[in-house]
């Protein structure tokens, strides 16, 4: 299990997932008017607090220390802040519902090019806070790419984060960590890196952490220092990459017929059509959307392992074709186990001669708890 190298007091909550490049959110990146609307939201607060003179003892005491705190707001797309990685800092975030901010953290070290390092260090002091704003054109392209390809090009399998963050599990759906040896695999990230390396020539980006802020408690809101245990990382750059406007009317539109997806954080927990038990938000499920004669649709959610029991033979064959043809990285990884679970014990049982068993019995059998 990978342990996180940052010190913080927050576990990241779940983020909405889509499948096979289906964009479940509309992003506000194409028109100046949409940026003006986003920037004018009085309820929106996004940024970081800094405690440059504090040490670890300041946060262990019951009484507050008398050190001065600094603040950097990142409400606008393109806003960034640069600060020494050894400074204690924490994020803050509050926003109107159905808005998500995509934020990138660039962890940098001194450039290996000694000429650039000496030249720019004379004119750029990195022992203080520096704020600025970059052109959003390339950021808009990156935002679009992230929204459309979060689970494919930028999948958690390709760019995993640490498993634990200050003793809490990190929700993998909302974070990605991309190291420099992988930048060429994601050209839009490479563009982001090159933009900031051109602006701060004495710095070399070692890795990029992508974070999606959707709820008021999102972000690294506990006091921490970036890479406090190592000397390689010297400077952190945090930039507001984009603001996504979540379209609820799009988010809940499943295709007619058979489909498969994970649950969505803001929808009600549905009951499985077959067993009538709830399916948690973070679980994959089969969707069977059927048009009613009187108009409208019946949308049935089904546990993966109950699909063969709940669907007709033709529907089940369609589901198998859908699984086998999917390009989604996570589906490709899990589909063999899913199909096996549909056929073994939790399926109709005719193929193996097995009797029907409950999901609880089936899982116990996989752990050696029930004799075959």
Helices and strands as residue ranges (DSSP letters): E 26-27, H 32-39, E 45-51, G 56-59, E 70-73, E 79-84, E 88-94, E 99-110, H 114-123, E 130-133, H 137-149, E 164-165, E 168-169, G 172-174, E 175-179, G 180-185, H 187-199, E 203-213, E 235-245, H 248-251, E 257-262, E 284-291, E 297-303, G 304-306, H 307-310, H 313-325, H 329-343, H 359-366
